[in-house]
Amino acid sequence: MNPLSAWQDLAAKSPAICHTLWTPHAGLLEAISGDDESIAELIDAFKTDTETRILRICAALEIADVARLRSEAHSMNGSARQIGAEALAEVCRQLELASALTPLSHLSGQVLRIQELFGEVACAMTAYQAFQS
């Protein structure tokens, strides 16, 4: 059994660890030549950047700064797609689009969903890193 399959089996049998499975997509692995240290650096940068952007989205929502909310959601969408966090990227895209049409007071549910999805993908990334060590 290859290491990726073993990790996927472990993650599938351990739903209490993480609710989401994450592995770097093929394009990302190819771009960094499968270098575990580079993957770890990308994961850390993604987590730090996303945490900051979530805080900015919450602040923008609180002060009704539509432009800031849209910009942060757009940036998170792009970085989540690049690293392979597709569900998170999609909710960010939906928030970006909805911010133009929906009163900001009605977007808090989407922001909460972004926070949940980020927590899930961050957990899965941590599990991936632990398995690779």
Disulfide bonds with the S-S distance in Angstrom:
Cys18-Cys123 2.06
